[in-house]
Amino acid sequence: MNEILSYHLFDLINQSITVGKVTTLFAAIALLFAIYRAILKKYFPKVFEGAEIDVSEKKNLTRLLRGLVLLVFVLAAVLTFNQNHILYRFETFDFTIVLIIKALLFVQFVRLIDWFVSNVIIHNYYAARSRVKKISDATLSQSEITAKRLVQSIFYVIVLLFALKNFHIDFTLFNRNFGDKSVEFKLSNIINAILVILSARLFVWAIINIFFFNVYQKQKIDVGSQFAVNQLVKYVVYLIAIIVCFHVLGIDMSLILGGAAALLVGIGLGLQQTFNDFISGLVILFERSVSVGDVLEFGSTVGVVKKIGMRASMIETRGNTSIVVPNHMLVNDKVVNWNHFNERVRFNVDVGVAYGSDTALIKKLLLQSLDNNPYAEKFPAPFVRFQNFGDSSLDFSLYFFSRNLLIIEDIKSDIRLEIDQLFRDNNITIPFPQSDIHFKRD
C-alpha cells in the first residue's frame, strides 16, 4: 500500500508528485464539496427560515461560498504539492504564494461574515421593527444602511490590520519624546484608533436601536425623553472612545494636560461661550425643560425642536426654515413651550358684533363654526366668553383646543371665514369702529 501511495507520477517545479499526494488532494476536494453542498442544502435553509432576503443577495452568498471553497482548494493544492514558492524576499519576511492565499481567504471569510451580519441579523431585525407603525419606513431604511456601513467598515479595518501584521508593512511614522517617555507612532496606531471610533459608533447603535428601543416601546417613553437618553449615551461612549484612542495612539493624557495647562486656560477663556452652550445642552437633556418635538415660541419666532446638539439646537419654523439656536438661549432666556406638559393647547379667536345683536345666537353660531373643523378638539369642549362691552361692539372670544400647533394660524383663518359666513347667513353685523365728532363754534 505504501509503495502505491509513494509511486512517482511526474515532477512539478522540482517537486515529486506521487499517488499519495494526488489522492490526498482529491480527498480534500471531495470533503470540501460535501461541506459546500451540506451548507447550501441543509444548514442555510434553516438559518434563513422566515428571513426576508432578496434573491440577488442569496446569489451573492453562493458566489462568496464558491470563492471561499476555491481558495481552500488552491491552498490545499499548494501545500500538498509543496508549491509554496517565494515570490519576493524582503528584509523582514518572505512574500510567498501561501501568504497571498491566506490573505485572500481572510478577506473572503470577512466578506462572508459581513454578508451574514448585514442580511440576516441587521436586515431581519429591521424587518421586525418595520411592523411598529410609529416608525417611518424612511427612518428605518436610513438606520439600517448606517448599521450595515458600520459593520462593513469595522470588518475591512480588521482586514487592513491583518494585512499590516502579516505583510510586515506596519511602518513607524515618527518617534516623539515626552519627558522621559518615548512614543513610537506606527501606521497601526492610526488604524487601531479608527477601529475604536467605529466600534464605539456600532456600540452606540446597538444600545440605542436594540436594547433601548425595546425599553422605549414597553414603557411608552415619549420622543423627547428618548432623544435625551440617547444623547447622554452618545456623550459618555464617545468620551470613553476618545480617551481610548489617545491611549492607542501612545499619547499620555497626563503629559498633554500638564504641558498644555496654560494653553488650555487661554482656550477656555476664548471658548467661554461655547462651554456655556455645552453645559446648557447638558442641562436641557437632564432637566428636559425642552425636548425634541416641543413647539417653542421665543420672540416672534415659533418652531418645533428637531435636534438638541452639544452646542446648539435645531428648530424648524412654520415656513420650513431651520434656525440654529445656541443652547444658552433656551436655558437663560424666556421661552414659551406650547406643549411641554400637554399636546393640546388652547387658542382663541376674537370677534365683535353690533350692539343690539342676539347674544345667545352669537354664542351658538361661534360654537357652530367649529363643527366641521377637523383640527379643533371636541374635548376639552370649546366655549365662548363674552369679553366686554366695547366702544363700538359687543366683544366675544371663541376658545378651542388643538394639537396642530404649527399650522394654528391657518386653522384660525378657516374659523374666521366660517364665522363670517354664518354671520352673513343670520344677518349679524360686524361693526367697524365709530367715533362722534362735535364741532364747537366760538
Protein Blocks (a to p, Z undefined) as FASTA:
>chain_A
ZZmmmpcfbdcehiacdfklmmmmmmmmmmmmmmmmmmmmmmmmmmmgoiacdfklmmmm
mmmmmmmmmmmmmmmmmmmnopaccfbdcfkbccdfklmmmmmmmmmmmmmmmmmmmmmm
mmmmmmmmmmpmkbcfklmmmmmmmmmmmmmmmmmmmmmmmmmmmnopaccfbdcdehja
ccdddfklmmmmmmmmmmmmmmmmmmmmmmmmmmmmmnopafklmmmmmmmmmmmmmmmm
mmmmmmmnopafklmmmmmmmmmmmmmmmmmmmmmmmmmmmmmmmnomacghiacdehjb
ccddfbdcfkbccdddfkopacdddfklmmmmccddfklmbmbdcddddddddehiafkl
mmmmmmmmmmmmmkbcfbdcdddddfbacfkbccdddddddfblmlmmmmmmmmmmmmmm
mmmmnopacdddddddddddZZ
